[in-house]
Amino acid sequence: MTPTTEVPVPTVAVIGLGYIGLPTAAVLAMHGADVVGVDVNAATVDAVNRGEVPFVEPDLEIAVSGAVAQGRLRAETKTPEADVFIVAVPTPFTGDHAPDLGYIEAAADGIAPRLRGGELVVLESTSPPGATRHMADRILAARPDLSLDGTDGRPVVHVAHCPERVLPGRVMIELVTNDRIVGGLTAEAAERAKALYAMFCQGEIMLTDAVTAEMAKLVENSYRDVNIAFANELSVIADKLGIDVWELIELANHHPRVNILQPGPGVGGHCIAVDPWFIVDAAPQEARLIRTAREVNDAKPALVVDKVRTAVAGRDRPTVAVLGLAFKANIDDLRESPARRIVGDVLGAVPGATVLVVEPHVEELPAELRDRDDVELVPLETAYSRGDVVAVLVDHDAFRASPYTGPAPVVDTRGLWR
């Protein structure tokens, strides 16, 4: 009888336990890996170790609590030794839209002293072209005894990029079912990363180099941003011409090769509102259409504020009811949310205004609004009864199911009740 050879269970450290890192950690743990989640936020670490989830994502808490109970997942504030390191930290931009790699650099600094040679380091954070190489260079600068390819006999650290491409609200499904792109700084690094993701990924895993993988994610989100900008620009033109933009798009979409998206109050989230700027920064003279799309979408919140201001013109100390604060429907993610920006801008543009915010997916307002006397988080019924204008900024199912029928004017940026 031939003895079986057991495949060693990898130890995986996931750096960053946010909207991508924690689901990735849970899925890996569910598929047999020994996972340590790392986060600088002690409250997040404590929550995960209790089997709890610090944000809303369907099915995630079940996965996390199960993995913790089985001893497959735990969380720490310091980076441990591991066979694999997955970096899933924020990649914001600066005031002039240049990428801020500070979180990636901090993750690299935490990983470097834990390496022995032979480890795989994967950058999952959506990143500008060259970020994976930058991370590797920072690690090697701290650890000159290591190399990417065995030069001079030094032990190898394998570095790759595998961008996430999931939809909030469907993360636990799409992590498993979506195709993945893996780009390595070496061919061997790409193959090792492919083997890691093959533990749970049912989709096709396509190999390329790291910079192409970085660009692929940016291109995906820039494509969507450009198409949203077309819809948002149509809404502005339709307003000027007295046309119902929702009817206009519905009619145009009956053409067999036309599929115009729906307009809104702007674009939010950490991906679509941010990633195109990374391409613009990398090729500022060439990325003309991508830059213009970003400018169109970034200008939309100001137009919504103008509509709200017009609706309450002449009223003394008006009450503005705002429906939604998240960046998209049925989630609690407020990152780069145009609705969040609109609330702040309304307070500055409408003297004496009070803003009643309805956001069923959060329990408290974001920090910049939390301690203000002129902003309140309220139930939907309160907003309907007290609002002098009702502004629909997010198309949550809860709002769709309870349309406003009162006398106040409605600024519906989502075409929710047409």
C-alpha positions in Angstrom: 0.0 0.0 0.0 1.5 3.4 -1.1 1.6 5.9 1.8 -0.1 9.2 1.1 1.8 12.4 1.3 0.0 15.2 3.2 0.2 18.7 1.8 1.4 21.1 4.5 -1.3 23.5 5.6 -0.1 27.0 4.9 0.0 29.7 7.5 -1.3 32.9 6.0 -1.0 36.4 7.5 -3.6 38.8 6.1 -2.5 42.4 6.7 -5.6 44.6 7.0 -8.9 43.3 8.2 -11.2 45.6 6.2 -13.8 45.0 3.6 -11.5 42.8 1.6 -8.9 41.5 4.0 -11.3 40.0 6.6 -13.5 38.1 4.0 -10.3 36.8 2.3 -9.0 35.7 5.7 -12.3 33.9 6.5 -12.5 32.2 3.1 -8.9 31.0 3.3 -9.5 29.6 6.8 -12.7 27.9 5.6 -10.6 26.1 3.0 -8.0 24.8 5.3 -5.4 27.5 5.8 -4.2 28.6 9.3 -4.9 32.3 9.1 -3.7 35.2 11.3 -5.4 38.5 10.6 -3.4 41.6 11.3 -4.9 45.1 11.9 -3.7 48.2 13.7 -7.2 48.8 15.1 -7.3 46.9 18.4 -11.1 47.0 18.4 -11.2 45.2 15.1 -8.8 42.6 16.4 -10.8 42.0 19.5 -14.1 41.7 17.5 -12.6 39.1 15.1 -11.2 37.1 18.0 -14.8 37.0 19.4 -16.0 35.8 16.1 -17.7 39.1 15.3 -17.5 41.4 12.2 -17.1 45.1 12.6 -19.0 46.0 9.4 -22.0 44.7 7.4 -21.4 42.1 4.7 -23.8 39.2 4.1 -22.6 35.8 5.3 -19.3 37.1 6.6 -20.1 36.8 10.3 -21.1 33.2 9.9 -17.8 32.5 8.2 -15.7 34.4 10.7 -17.4 32.9 13.7 -17.0 29.4 12.3 -13.3 29.9 11.4 -12.5 31.3 14.9 -14.4 28.5 16.6 -12.5 25.9 14.6 -9.2 27.6 15.5 -8.4 28.4 11.9 -8.6 32.2 12.3 -7.3 34.6 14.9 -6.3 38.2 14.9 -3.4 40.2 16.2 -2.1 43.8 16.0 1.5 42.7 15.1 2.6 40.9 12.0 3.6 37.3 12.8 5.8 34.8 10.9 3.9 33.1 8.2 4.3 31.1 4.9 2.2 33.6 3.0 1.5 37.3 3.6 -1.5 39.0 1.9 -1.5 42.8 2.0 -5.0 44.2 1.9 -4.6 47.8 3.2 -6.1 51.1 2.0 -4.5 52.9 -1.0 -5.9 56.4 -0.9 -4.8 59.4 -2.9 -3.4 62.7 -1.7 -5.0 66.2 -2.2 -3.5 66.4 -5.7 -4.8 62.9 -6.6 -1.4 61.3 -6.4 -1.4 57.8 -4.9 -0.5 57.4 -1.2 1.4 54.2 -0.6 2.0 54.8 3.1 -0.2 51.9 4.2 1.5 49.5 1.8 4.9 50.7 3.0 3.9 50.2 6.6 2.7 46.7 5.8 6.1 46.0 4.1 8.0 47.3 7.1 6.0 44.9 9.3 6.6 41.9 7.0 10.3 42.4 6.4 11.7 41.3 9.8 9.4 38.2 9.8 10.9 36.7 6.6 13.2 33.7 6.6 13.2 33.0 2.8 10.8 31.1 0.7 7.7 33.1 1.7 5.0 34.4 -0.7 4.0 38.1 -0.3 0.8 39.1 -2.3 -0.4 42.7 -2.6 -4.2 42.6 -3.0 -4.7 46.3 -2.4 -5.8 48.2 -5.6 -2.6 49.9 -6.5 -1.0 52.2 -9.1 1.4 50.7 -11.7 4.6 49.8 -10.0 3.3 49.5 -6.4 4.0 45.8 -6.2 7.6 46.4 -7.2 7.8 49.3 -4.8 6.6 47.1 -1.9 9.2 44.4 -2.9 12.0 47.0 -3.1 11.1 48.3 0.4 11.2 44.8 1.8 14.5 44.0 0.2 16.0 47.4 1.3 15.3 46.2 4.9 16.4 42.7 4.2 19.4 42.8 1.8 20.0 39.1 2.7 17.0 38.2 0.6 16.3 38.4 -3.2 13.5 38.0 -5.7 15.2 35.4 -7.8 18.1 33.8 -5.8 20.8 36.2 -7.0 24.1 35.4 -5.3 22.5 32.5 -3.6 20.4 34.7 -1.3 17.1 33.1 -0.1 14.1 34.1 -2.3 11.0 36.0 -1.3 8.2 35.6 -3.9 6.2 38.7 -4.6 3.0 39.0 -6.6 -0.1 41.1 -7.1 -3.7 39.7 -7.1 -6.2 42.5 -7.2 -9.6 41.9 -5.6 -12.6 42.4 -7.9 -15.7 41.8 -5.7 -18.9 43.7 -5.2 -19.9 44.9 -1.7 -22.9 42.9 -0.6 -21.7 39.9 -2.6 -18.1 39.6 -1.4 -18.4 36.1 0.1 -19.9 34.8 -3.1 -17.7 36.6 -5.6 -14.4 35.8 -3.7 -15.0 32.2 -4.6 -16.7 32.4 -8.0 -15.0 35.4 -9.8 -12.0 34.9 -12.1 -8.8 36.3 -10.7 -5.7 37.9 -12.2 -2.3 37.1 -10.7 0.8 39.1 -11.7 4.2 38.1 -10.4 7.4 39.9 -10.2 8.8 36.5 -11.3 7.1 33.6 -13.1 7.6 31.4 -10.0 5.9 34.0 -7.8 2.9 34.1 -10.1 2.6 30.3 -10.0 2.9 30.2 -6.2 0.2 32.9 -5.9 -2.0 31.0 -8.3 -1.7 27.8 -6.2 -2.7 29.8 -3.1 -5.9 31.3 -4.7 -6.7 27.9 -6.2 -7.4 26.8 -2.6 -10.8 28.5 -2.9 -11.2 30.2 -6.2 -13.6 28.4 -8.6 -13.1 30.9 -11.4 -10.2 31.0 -13.9 -6.9 32.2 -12.5 -5.0 34.1 -15.2 -1.3 34.8 -15.0 0.6 37.9 -16.1 3.3 40.2 -14.8 2.6 42.4 -11.8 2.3 45.8 -13.5 -0.2 44.4 -16.0 -2.2 43.0 -13.1 -2.2 46.3 -11.4 -3.4 48.1 -14.5 -6.1 45.5 -15.2 -7.9 46.4 -12.0 -7.5 50.1 -12.6 -8.8 49.7 -16.2 -11.9 47.7 -15.0 -12.9 50.5 -12.6 -12.0 53.3 -15.0 -14.3 51.7 -17.6 -17.1 51.8 -15.2 -16.3 55.3 -14.1 -16.4 56.5 -17.7 -19.8 54.9 -18.3 -21.2 56.3 -15.1 -19.9 59.8 -16.1 -21.8 59.5 -19.4 -25.0 58.8 -17.5 -24.4 61.6 -15.0 -23.6 64.0 -17.8 -26.8 63.0 -19.6 -28.8 63.8 -16.4 -27.3 67.3 -16.3 -28.2 67.8 -20.0 -31.7 66.4 -19.5 -32.3 68.8 -16.7 -31.4 71.7 -18.9 -33.6 70.5 -21.7 -36.6 69.6 -19.4 -36.3 65.9 -20.2 -36.9 63.0 -17.8 -33.5 61.4 -17.9 -34.8 58.1 -16.5 -37.3 57.8 -19.4 -34.6 58.9 -21.9 -32.2 56.2 -20.8 -34.9 53.5 -20.7 -35.9 54.4 -24.3 -32.2 54.5 -25.5 -31.5 51.2 -23.9 -34.0 49.5 -26.2 -31.4 49.7 -28.9 -29.8 46.2 -29.1 -26.3 47.6 -28.6 -26.9 50.3 -26.1 -26.7 49.8 -22.3 -26.5 53.2 -20.6 -26.0 53.0 -16.8 -28.2 54.9 -14.3 -27.1 58.4 -13.1 -26.7 59.3 -9.5 -25.4 61.9 -7.1 -21.8 61.1 -7.9 -19.5 58.1 -7.5 -18.2 56.7 -4.2 -16.4 53.7 -2.7 -12.7 53.0 -2.4 -12.4 51.7 -6.0 -14.3 53.6 -8.7 -13.9 57.0 -7.1 -10.2 56.5 -6.6 -8.6 54.0 -9.1 -8.9 56.2 -12.3 -6.8 58.8 -10.6 -3.9 56.3 -10.4 -4.0 56.0 -14.2 -4.1 59.8 -14.6 -1.2 60.1 -12.3 0.8 57.5 -14.2 0.1 59.0 -17.7 -1.3 62.6 -17.1 -1.0 63.7 -20.7 -2.5 60.6 -22.2 -5.4 59.8 -19.8 -7.7 62.6 -21.1 -11.0 60.8 -21.2 -10.4 59.1 -17.9 -9.6 62.4 -16.2 -12.7 64.1 -17.7 -14.9 61.3 -16.5 -13.5 61.7 -13.0 -14.2 65.4 -13.1 -17.8 64.9 -14.4 -18.5 62.5 -11.5 -16.8 64.6 -8.9 -18.8 67.6 -10.0 -22.2 65.9 -9.5 -22.6 66.4 -5.7 -22.4 70.2 -6.1 -25.2 70.0 -8.6 -27.3 68.0 -6.1 -26.6 70.6 -3.4 -27.8 73.3 -5.8 -31.1 71.5 -6.3 -31.6 71.2 -2.6 -30.8 74.8 -2.0 -33.3 75.8 -4.7 -36.0 73.6 -3.2 -35.8 75.3 0.2 -35.2 78.8 -1.1 -37.1 81.4 0.9 -37.5 79.1 4.0 -36.1 80.2 7.3 -34.0 77.5 9.0 -35.2 74.7 6.6 -35.1 71.0 7.5 -33.4 68.8 4.8 -34.2 65.1 4.9 -31.4 63.1 3.3 -32.1 59.4 2.4 -28.9 57.4 2.4 -25.2 58.0 3.4 -23.5 54.9 2.0 -21.8 54.9 -1.4 -24.2 52.4 -2.8 -27.4 50.5 -2.0 -27.9 48.1 0.9 -24.4 48.4 2.5 -22.8 50.3 5.4 -19.7 51.4 3.5 -19.3 55.2 3.6 -15.9 55.5 1.9 -15.7 58.3 -0.7 -19.5 58.5 -0.5 -21.0 61.4 -2.5 -24.0 61.4 -0.2 -21.6 62.0 2.7 -20.1 64.9 0.9 -23.5 66.3 0.0 -24.6 66.4 3.6 -21.6 68.5 4.6 -22.0 70.8 1.6 -25.7 71.4 2.2 -24.9 72.5 5.7 -22.5 75.1 4.3 -24.7 76.1 1.4 -28.1 76.5 3.1 -27.9 78.9 6.0 -29.6 77.7 9.2 -30.4 74.3 7.8 -30.9 71.2 9.8 -30.1 67.9 8.1 -31.9 64.7 9.1 -30.0 61.7 7.8 -31.7 58.3 7.3 -29.1 55.5 6.9 -30.5 52.2 8.1 -27.2 50.4 7.7 -25.2 52.4 10.3 -25.7 53.1 14.0 -23.9 56.5 14.1 -22.9 59.3 11.8 -19.3 59.6 10.6 -16.9 61.5 12.7 -17.2 64.8 10.8 -21.0 64.9 11.3 -21.4 63.2 14.6 -21.0 66.1 17.1 -22.8 68.7 15.1 -26.1 70.2 16.5 -27.5 70.6 13.0 -27.2 67.0 11.8 -29.2 64.1 13.2 -29.5 60.4 12.4 -33.2 59.6 12.4 -35.7 56.9 11.3 -37.3 57.2 7.9 -40.7 58.3 9.4 -39.1 61.2 11.2 -37.4 62.5 8.1 -40.7 62.2 6.1 -42.7 64.1 8.8 -40.2 66.9 9.4 -38.4 67.4 6.1 -39.0 70.6 4.0 -37.3 68.8 1.2 -36.5 65.1 0.7 -33.2 64.2 -1.1 -32.9 60.6 -2.2 -29.1 59.9 -2.4 -29.0 56.1 -2.1 -31.4 53.6 -3.5 -31.6 51.3 -0.4 -34.4 48.7 -0.6 -35.9 50.2 2.6 -36.5 53.5 0.8 -37.8 51.8 -2.3 -40.4 50.0 -0.2 -41.6 53.2 1.5 -42.0 56.0 -1.0 -42.6 59.5 0.2 -46.1 60.8 -0.4 -45.9 64.1 1.5 -46.1 67.7 0.3 -42.4 68.5 0.4 -40.4 68.7 -2.9 -38.3 65.7 -3.7 -34.7 65.7 -5.1 -34.5 62.1 -6.4 -31.0 61.5 -7.7 -31.7 57.7 -8.1 -35.0 57.7 -9.9 -36.3 55.7 -7.0 -40.0 56.5 -7.1 -40.7 57.5 -10.7 
